[in-house]
Amino acid sequence: MKDNDNNSTIAAEQYELHADPVYRFNMNRRRFFEVMGGGLAIAFTTIKSPGGILRDDSRLDDDQVGAWIHIGEEGRVTIYTGKAEVGQNIRTSLAQVVAEELQVPMDRIEMILGDTDLTPYDRGTFGSRSTPYMGPQLRKAAATARELLLDMAAKEWKVDRSNLLMENGNVKNLSTKQSINIGKLTKGKQLVHGVRDNIALTSPREWKVAGTSVPKVNGEAFLRGAHKYVSDMKLPGMLYGKVLRPPSYGASLVSVDLSGAKKMKDVIVVQDGEFIGVAAPDSYTANEAIAAIRAEWKEKSHPGRAELFDHLKETAERSATNQADRLIEGAAARVKQTFYVDYIAHAPLEPRAGLAQWTNGKLTVWVGTQRPFGVQEDLAKVFNMPKENIRVIQPDTGSGYGGKHTGEAGIEAARLAQAANKPVKVVWTREEEFTWAYFRPAGVIEVTAGANKDGLLIAWDFHNYNSGGSAIETPYAVPNKSVQFHRADSPLRQGSYRGLASTANVFARECAMNDLATDLNIDPLTFRIKNLREERLINVLNAAAEKFGWRNYRRTPNHGIGVGCGTEKGGFVATCVEIVIDKEQGVKVIRAVTAFECGAIINPEHLKNQIEGAVVQGLGGALFEWIDFKDGKILNAQFSGYRVPRFADIPKLETVTLNRLDLPPAGAGETPIVGIAPAIRNAIADATGKRLYTLPLTPNGLET
């Protein structure tokens, strides 16, 4: 994967195909345990032993309990995971499941996330995988630790183990009322025992910490502004870096005059091939130095937005033949339509930032990324050095939305720091973020479908060009079906985005379903349920409709209602909206009800935040977010030209969560976004009779 090539496709589907679901990579790496209070000792372990505690100078494999959990002498518990916190509150929910299994209070748990020297290897935080994969791994590690502690206490007291239980960070003897803190049992040393795959876990029906709305861990630090993002960080002697950017995508350097920058006091100028950057004592001087460089570039010809959709079809891997035309000849209702999806930007609160320091041949990089170990691997390639000599640390980061799989700012900072022999920080501007980060893929989607007079689907032919394969399979029952994804040449750098291609595929599918229902004069909700066999999707549709009052809704002039639903990554969502058509405001979403189900709920309040955040973000992509470009240049690379949802755009949000205690928890960071766009589109059709086929729906207002 060429994550750093501007024209590369960073397909999240590729990451998911190669991700190890067990998260055990047995890398036998040296881990450096920093002293963090509570008796956290330096521990290196090499042997696999059936159980017990090893001395402090040992080394642990990643299949050992101690690789994931350390219990200090004072009973504080430190959890290690390579996951990244980017605002989704995974730090809190993972701490909750450990607290539940280990029976320790939340305030005694420390979480170490996203540090390549301290945590087990992890592919990254993407694909809503943290809860369904890392959650069980930590639960098993904590439950194994719990059983080891009970065994140790029984041995120390020489009592029957069946009389012992864990409670509030202590082992208690029910017969003698004797109690011992778990830290006194471990004496701060590492627990050495393989994590048991078949260990008994606490049933969600018995949860006391998990399943509750525990406040955000470290939340107060964010409220007080005390949390240090990478862009806030400083090191002694640190310089500020800037990188010379080409004028357009694919432009190659012809010549460069660095003399103007080199004449500036205290400025270090770096050229390595086409990489040109400066490091200076302050950001103002760094900007002045970049402006003083004179470069000549050879630019390439690129299709612009006006040619985008034709270009995607023309460069597709292979042309597709429609399989459904013959099968829908006798259909009572038919749809044959092409949908278009624009590129959109992630627009994270915190643009890319990286801080790098070289010390005695070892490189440390602090960077806002969703893949710390991936960045470590990229750095190893850039500098041709063992990755064991590279430490990547991911401080809790100001949002990602799938847009921070890469670590460009950290790599740039490392290149400048190596030349300067001083720490260097690089913080991208908002314009750089809009221009040189990657976008949600644009796409062309062709749908041909038909239904009989009874409202049952008879044929479905679906082709996605370029935007991706996530949620491409229809959840609706249909006897004759063809679904295909076709790769194409992307004029812009594209990659993961919240929900991946499901935002595009669900949009096209749900619009087509709505049009069939309307043409059959069947209620769109009824039509969907009639063609579904998946109980969980039916449940969220009914839950959203009931909360919304769908079946009792009284239509009024210029108002419309719409529904959209979908499933992806183990989550099920349905969204109902009400819109009003206003001559001055255009389309105004006045109410949105979303029902979501992702198995057993670990933190109800944080789940609600995830759902509502996804709906608000999806609102922008539905109505007005799009990237304009021409000749390899982004034309709206600032918030003044790229509109995201504002407070005035936010409708009344209502959320229904279905808590399935009989099912394992799934992720919730992505799937809730998919229902809002088709629901709005279908509401516009309900209000005006106008069927729209392009995302965003109303970038310049609703054309009548």
Residue pairs with C-beta under 8 A, 6 or more apart in sequence:
1 8
1 10
1 14
2 8
3 10
3 374
3 378
3 405
3 406
4 378
4 406
4 408
4 411
5 493
6 249
6 250
6 436
6 493
7 249
7 250
7 490
7 493
8 493
9 441
9 487
9 490
9 494
9 495
10 405
10 406
10 438
10 493
10 494
10 495
10 496
11 468
11 495
11 496
12 126
12 127
12 402
12 405
12 468
12 470
12 495
12 496
12 500
13 468
13 469
13 470
13 500
13 501
15 123
15 124
15 126
15 127
15 405
15 496
16 126
16 127
16 129
18 123
19 123
19 127
19 129
20 123
21 133
22 133
22 137
23 120
23 121
23 122
23 133
23 134
23 137
24 62
24 63
24 120
24 137
25 62
25 120
25 121
26 61
26 62
26 63
27 62
27 120
27 121
28 46
28 59
28 61
29 121
29 388
30 44
30 59
30 388
31 43
31 44
31 59
31 60
31 67
31 80
31 117
31 118
32 42
32 117
32 118
33 40
33 41
33 42
33 43
33 70
33 118
34 40
34 118
35 41
35 42
36 78
36 110
37 72
37 74
37 76
38 72
38 73
38 74
38 75
38 76
38 78
38 108
38 110
38 183
39 72
39 73
39 74
39 76
39 183
39 187
39 188
40 70
40 72
40 76
40 78
40 188
41 56
41 70
41 72
41 188
41 189
41 190
42 56
42 57
43 54
43 56
43 57
43 58
43 59
43 60
43 66
43 70
43 189
43 190
44 57
44 58
44 59
44 60
45 54
45 58
45 59
45 60
45 61
45 64
45 66
45 190
45 192
46 58
46 59
46 61
47 54
47 58
47 192
48 61
48 63
48 64
48 192
48 194
49 192
49 193
50 193
51 148
51 151
51 192
51 193
52 148
52 192
52 193
53 186
53 187
53 189
53 190
53 191
53 192
54 66
54 189
54 190
54 192
55 189
56 188
56 189
56 190
58 190
58 192
60 66
60 67
60 190
60 192
61 67
62 120
62 121
63 194
63 195
64 190
64 191
64 192
64 193
64 194
64 195
65 141
65 144
65 145
65 148
65 191
65 192
65 193
65 194
65 195
66 190
66 191
66 192
67 80
67 120
68 79
68 80
68 81
68 120
68 137
68 138
68 141
68 195
69 77
69 78
69 79
69 80
69 98
69 102
69 138
69 141
69 142
69 145
69 191
70 77
70 78
70 80
70 190
70 191
71 77
71 78
71 145
71 149
71 182
71 183
71 185
71 186
71 188
71 191
72 78
72 183
72 186
72 188
73 183
73 184
73 186
73 187
73 188
74 181
74 183
75 104
75 108
75 169
75 170
75 181
75 182
75 183
75 184
76 108
76 109
76 110
76 183
77 98
77 102
77 104
77 108
77 109
77 110
77 169
78 109
78 110
78 111
78 112
79 94
79 95
79 98
79 109
79 110
79 111
79 112
79 138
80 112
80 118
80 119
80 120
81 94
81 111
81 112
81 113
81 119
81 120
81 122
81 134
81 138
82 113
82 114
82 115
82 116
82 119
82 120
82 121
82 122
82 124
82 372
82 373
83 90
83 94
83 113
83 114
83 122
83 125
83 130
83 134
84 90
84 113
84 114
84 124
84 125
84 369
84 370
84 371
84 372
84 394
84 397
84 400
85 91
85 113
85 114
85 394
85 396
85 397
86 125
86 368
86 370
86 396
86 397
86 398
86 399
86 400
86 404
87 396
87 397
87 398
87 399
87 400
88 130
88 610
88 669
89 216
89 217
89 603
89 606
89 609
89 610
90 113
90 125
90 130
90 131
90 134
91 111
91 113
91 216
91 217
91 218
91 396
92 214
92 215
92 216
92 217
92 603
92 606
93 131
93 135
93 210
93 602
93 603
93 606
94 111
94 130
94 134
94 135
94 138
95 106
95 109
95 111
95 214
95 217
96 106
96 209
96 210
96 212
96 214
96 602
96 603
97 135
97 138
97 139
97 142
97 210
97 602
98 104
98 109
98 138
98 139
98 141
98 142
99 105
99 106
99 109
99 209
99 210
100 139
100 142
100 202
100 207
100 208
100 209
100 210
101 139
101 142
101 143
101 146
101 201
101 202
102 142
102 143
102 145
102 146
102 166
103 146
103 166
103 167
103 168
103 169
104 168
104 169
104 182
105 168
105 169
106 209
106 214
106 217
108 169
111 217
112 118
112 119
113 119
113 394
113 396
114 125
114 369
114 372
114 392
114 393
114 394
114 395
115 372
115 391
115 392
115 393
115 394
116 372
116 373
116 376
116 387
116 390
116 391
116 392
116 393
117 391
117 393
121 373
122 134
122 372
122 373
123 371
123 373
123 374
124 370
124 371
124 372
124 373
124 374
124 405
125 370
125 371
125 400
126 370
126 371
126 402
126 405
126 496
127 500
127 569
127 667
127 670
128 569
128 570
128 571
128 666
128 667
128 668
128 669
128 670
128 671
129 569
129 667
130 667
130 669
131 598
131 602
131 665
131 666
131 667
131 668
132 570
132 664
132 665
132 666
132 667
135 602
135 665
136 201
136 664
137 195
139 201
139 202
140 195
140 196
140 197
140 199
140 201
141 195
143 196
143 199
143 200
143 201
143 202
144 193
144 194
144 195
144 196
144 199
145 191
146 166
147 196
147 199
148 191
148 193
149 166
149 171
149 182
149 185
149 186
150 161
150 164
150 165
150 166
150 171
151 161
152 185
152 186
153 164
153 171
153 173
153 180
153 185
154 160
154 161
154 164
156 180
156 185
157 173
157 178
159 173
159 175
159 176
163 173
163 174
163 175
164 171
164 172
164 173
164 174
165 171
165 172
165 174
166 172
166 182
169 181
169 182
170 179
170 180
170 181
170 182
171 179
171 180
171 182
171 185
172 178
172 179
173 179
202 210
203 661
204 210
204 211
204 600
204 661
204 665
205 661
207 600
210 602
210 603
211 600
211 601
211 602
211 603
211 604
212 603
212 604
213 603
213 604
213 605
213 606
214 603
216 222
216 606
218 227
218 396
220 226
221 227
227 395
227 396
228 395
229 350
229 353
229 368
229 395
229 396
229 397
229 398
230 350
230 353
230 354
230 355
230 366
230 367
230 368
230 395
230 397
230 409
230 425
230 427
231 350
231 351
231 353
231 425
231 427
233 355
233 366
233 395
233 425
234 425
235 355
235 357
235 423
236 423
237 422
237 423
238 355
238 422
238 423
238 424
238 425
239 268
239 279
239 280
239 281
239 286
239 416
239 417
239 420
239 422
239 423
239 424
239 425
240 279
240 280
240 281
240 282
240 283
240 285
240 286
240 424
240 425
240 426
241 277
241 278
241 279
241 286
241 412
241 413
241 416
241 417
241 424
241 425
241 426
242 277
242 278
242 280
242 283
242 286
242 287
242 289
242 290
242 426
243 275
243 276
243 277
243 290
243 412
243 426
244 276
244 277
244 290
244 293
244 295
245 432
245 435
245 436
246 252
246 253
246 297
247 297
247 299
247 633
248 297
248 299
248 300
248 302
248 631
248 632
248 633
249 300
249 302
249 491
249 492
249 493
249 632
249 633
250 299
250 300
250 302
250 632
251 297
251 298
251 299
251 300
251 632
252 274
252 297
252 298
252 300
253 274
253 276
253 295
253 296
253 297
253 298
254 296
254 297
254 298
255 295
255 296
256 271
256 276
256 293
256 294
256 295
256 296
257 293
257 294
257 295
258 269
258 271
258 276
258 293
260 292
260 293
260 294
261 267
261 269
261 278
261 289
261 290
261 292
261 293
262 269
263 292
264 280
264 285
264 288
264 289
264 292
266 280
266 281
266 285
267 278
267 279
267 280
267 285
267 286
267 289
268 278
268 279
268 280
268 416
268 419
268 420
269 276
269 277
269 278
269 289
269 293
270 276
270 277
270 278
270 279
270 415
270 416
270 419
270 420
272 415
275 412
275 415
276 293
276 295
277 290
277 412
277 415
277 416
278 286
278 289
278 290
278 293
278 416
279 286
279 416
279 417
279 419
279 420
279 422
279 424
280 286
280 288
280 289
283 427
299 631
299 632
300 632
301 631
302 491
302 629
302 631
302 632
303 311
303 491
304 491
304 629
304 630
304 631
305 342
305 627
305 628
305 629
305 630
306 630
308 342
308 442
308 491
309 340
309 442
309 444
311 488
311 489
311 491
312 442
312 443
312 444
312 465
312 466
312 488
312 489
312 490
313 444
313 465
313 488
315 488
315 489
316 465
316 466
316 486
316 487
316 488
317 486
317 487
317 488
318 486
320 446
320 463
320 484
320 486
322 446
322 448
322 461
323 459
323 461
323 480
323 482
324 448
324 449
324 450
324 459
324 460
324 461
324 480
324 482
325 336
325 448
325 461
327 450
327 458
327 459
327 480
328 334
328 448
328 449
328 450
328 458
328 459
331 450
331 451
331 452
331 458
331 459
332 450
332 451
332 452
332 453
332 520
333 450
333 451
333 516
333 519
333 520
334 448
334 449
334 450
334 451
334 516
334 519
335 447
335 448
335 449
335 450
335 512
335 515
335 516
335 519
336 447
336 448
337 446
337 447
337 511
337 512
337 515
337 693
338 444
338 445
338 446
338 447
338 693
339 444
339 445
339 446
339 447
339 504
339 507
339 508
339 511
339 693
339 694
339 695
340 442
340 443
340 444
340 445
340 693
340 694
340 695
341 441
341 442
341 443
341 444
341 445
341 467
341 503
341 504
341 507
341 694
341 695
342 442
342 625
342 626
342 627
342 694
342 695
342 696
343 439
343 440
343 441
343 442
343 492
343 494
343 626
343 627
343 629
344 439
344 440
344 497
344 620
344 621
344 625
344 626
344 627
344 696
345 403
345 433
345 434
345 437
345 439
345 440
345 625
345 627
345 642
346 399
346 400
346 401
346 402
346 403
346 404
346 437
346 439
346 440
346 497
347 433
347 434
347 625
347 639
347 642
347 644
348 398
348 399
348 400
348 401
348 403
348 404
348 433
349 398
349 399
350 368
350 397
350 398
350 399
351 427
351 428
351 429
351 430
351 432
351 433
352 367
352 368
352 404
352 407
352 408
352 409
352 427
352 428
352 432
352 433
352 437
353 367
353 368
353 409
353 425
353 426
353 427
353 428
354 365
354 366
354 367
354 368
354 407
354 408
354 409
354 410
354 411
354 412
354 413
354 414
354 425
354 426
355 365
355 366
355 367
355 410
355 413
355 423
355 424
355 425
355 426
356 363
356 364
356 365
356 366
356 410
356 413
356 414
356 416
356 417
356 423
356 424
356 425
357 363
357 364
357 365
357 417
357 423
358 364
358 414
358 417
358 418
358 421
361 389
362 389
362 390
362 391
363 379
363 383
363 385
363 389
363 390
363 391
363 414
363 418
364 390
364 391
364 392
364 393
365 375
365 379
365 390
365 391
365 392
365 393
365 407
365 410
365 411
365 413
365 414
366 392
366 393
366 394
366 395
366 410
367 375
367 392
367 393
367 394
367 407
367 409
367 410
367 413
368 394
368 395
368 397
368 398
368 400
368 404
368 409
369 375
369 392
369 394
369 397
369 400
369 404
369 405
369 406
369 407
369 410
370 397
370 400
370 402
370 404
370 405
371 404
371 405
371 406
371 407
372 392
372 393
372 394
373 392
374 405
374 406
374 407
375 392
375 406
375 407
375 410
375 411
376 387
376 390
376 391
376 392
377 387
378 406
378 407
378 411
379 387
379 390
379 392
379 407
379 410
379 411
379 414
380 386
380 387
380 390
382 411
382 414
382 415
383 390
383 414
383 418
392 407
392 410
397 404
401 497
401 498
401 617
402 495
402 496
402 497
402 498
402 500
402 670
403 437
403 438
403 495
403 496
403 497
405 495
405 496
406 438
406 495
408 428
408 436
408 437
409 426
409 427
409 428
410 426
412 426
413 424
413 425
413 426
414 424
416 424
416 426
417 423
417 424
428 436
428 437
430 637
430 638
430 639
431 637
431 638
434 627
434 634
434 636
434 637
434 638
434 642
435 634
435 637
436 493
437 493
438 492
438 493
438 494
438 495
438 496
439 492
439 493
439 494
439 495
439 497
439 627
440 467
440 494
440 497
440 503
440 621
441 466
441 467
441 468
441 490
441 494
441 495
441 497
441 501
441 504
442 466
442 467
442 490
442 492
442 494
443 464
443 465
443 466
443 467
443 468
443 501
443 504
444 464
444 465
444 466
445 462
445 463
445 464
445 465
445 467
445 504
445 505
445 508
446 461
446 462
446 463
446 465
447 460
447 461
447 462
447 463
447 508
447 509
447 512
448 459
448 460
448 461
449 457
449 459
449 460
449 461
449 462
449 478
449 512
449 516
450 457
450 458
450 459
450 516
451 457
451 458
451 516
451 520
452 458
453 520
455 517
455 520
455 522
455 526
455 527
455 530
455 531
456 530
456 531
457 476
457 477
457 478
457 479
457 516
457 531
458 478
458 479
458 480
459 478
459 479
459 480
459 481
460 474
460 476
460 478
460 480
460 481
460 482
460 483
461 481
461 482
461 483
462 472
462 474
462 482
462 483
462 484
462 505
462 508
462 509
463 483
463 484
463 485
463 486
464 472
464 484
464 485
464 486
464 501
464 504
464 505
464 508
465 486
465 488
466 486
466 487
466 488
466 490
467 501
467 504
467 505
468 485
468 500
468 501
468 504
468 505
469 485
469 501
469 505
470 499
470 500
470 501
470 502
470 505
470 568
471 499
471 500
471 501
471 502
471 505
471 506
471 566
471 567
471 568
471 674
472 483
472 485
472 501
472 505
473 483
474 481
474 483
474 509
475 532
475 534
475 537
475 566
475 567
476 513
476 528
476 531
476 532
477 531
477 532
477 533
478 531
485 501
491 629
491 632
492 627
492 629
497 503
498 614
498 617
498 669
498 670
498 673
499 568
499 614
499 618
499 670
499 671
499 673
499 674
500 568
500 670
502 566
502 568
502 670
502 671
502 673
502 674
503 618
503 621
503 673
503 674
503 677
503 695
504 695
506 564
506 565
506 566
506 568
506 674
506 675
506 677
506 678
507 564
507 674
507 677
507 678
507 681
507 695
509 566
509 678
510 563
510 564
510 565
510 566
510 675
510 678
510 679
510 682
511 678
511 681
511 682
511 691
511 693
513 524
513 527
513 528
513 531
514 524
514 562
514 563
514 678
514 681
514 682
514 685
515 685
515 691
516 527
517 523
517 524
517 526
517 527
517 528
518 524
518 685
520 527
522 530
524 562
524 563
524 682
525 541
525 545
525 550
525 551
525 563
528 541
528 563
528 565
529 538
529 541
529 542
532 538
532 541
534 567
534 572
536 567
536 572
536 597
536 660
537 565
537 566
537 567
537 572
537 574
539 572
539 595
539 597
539 658
540 565
540 572
540 573
540 574
540 595
540 596
540 597
540 656
540 658
541 563
541 565
541 574
541 595
543 574
543 595
543 656
543 658
544 550
544 563
544 565
544 574
544 575
544 576
544 593
544 594
544 595
544 656
545 551
545 563
545 574
545 576
547 576
547 593
547 595
547 654
547 656
548 561
548 576
548 578
548 591
548 593
548 654
550 561
550 563
550 576
553 561
553 578
555 561
558 580
558 581
558 582
558 687
559 578
559 579
559 580
559 581
559 687
560 578
560 579
560 581
560 683
560 684
560 685
560 686
560 687
560 688
561 576
561 577
561 578
561 579
561 683
561 686
562 576
562 577
562 579
562 678
562 679
562 680
562 681
562 682
562 683
562 684
562 685
562 686
563 574
563 575
563 576
563 577
563 675
563 678
563 679
563 682
564 574
564 575
564 674
564 675
564 676
564 677
564 678
564 679
564 681
564 682
565 572
565 573
565 574
565 575
565 675
566 572
566 573
566 671
566 674
566 675
567 573
567 671
568 670
568 671
568 674
569 666
569 667
569 670
569 671
570 598
570 599
570 666
570 667
570 671
571 596
571 597
571 598
571 666
571 667
571 668
571 670
571 671
571 672
572 596
572 597
572 598
572 671
573 594
573 595
573 596
573 597
573 671
573 672
573 674
573 675
574 594
574 595
574 675
575 592
575 593
575 594
575 595
575 615
575 675
575 676
575 679
576 592
576 593
576 679
577 589
577 591
577 592
577 593
577 651
577 676
577 679
577 680
577 683
578 589
578 590
578 591
578 651
578 683
579 587
579 588
579 589
579 590
579 680
579 683
579 684
579 687
580 587
580 588
580 590
580 687
581 587
581 588
581 684
581 687
581 688
581 702
582 588
586 698
586 701
586 702
587 623
587 680
587 684
587 697
587 698
587 701
587 702
588 651
589 619
589 623
589 649
589 651
589 680
589 683
590 651
590 652
591 651
591 652
591 654
592 615
592 619
592 651
592 652
592 653
592 654
592 676
592 679
593 654
593 655
593 656
594 611
594 612
594 615
594 653
594 654
594 655
594 656
594 672
594 675
594 676
595 655
595 656
595 657
595 658
596 607
596 611
596 655
596 656
596 657
596 658
596 668
596 671
596 672
597 657
597 658
597 660
598 607
598 665
598 666
598 667
598 668
598 671
599 660
599 663
599 664
599 665
599 666
600 659
600 660
600 661
600 662
600 663
600 664
600 665
601 607
601 657
601 659
601 665
602 665
604 657
604 659
607 657
607 668
608 655
608 657
610 668
610 669
610 672
611 655
611 657
611 668
611 672
612 653
612 655
614 669
614 670
614 671
614 672
614 673
615 653
615 672
615 673
615 675
615 676
616 645
616 650
616 653
617 645
617 673
618 672
618 673
618 674
618 675
618 676
618 677
619 645
619 649
619 650
619 651
619 676
619 680
620 643
620 644
620 645
620 649
620 696
621 673
621 677
621 695
621 696
622 676
622 677
622 680
622 681
622 695
622 696
622 697
623 649
623 680
623 696
623 697
623 698
623 699
624 643
624 696
624 698
624 699
625 642
625 643
625 644
625 696
626 695
626 696
626 699
627 634
627 636
627 642
628 634
628 635
628 636
628 641
629 635
635 641
636 642
677 695
677 697
680 697
681 691
681 692
681 697
684 690
684 692
684 697
684 702
685 691
685 692
688 702
688 704
690 702
690 704
692 698
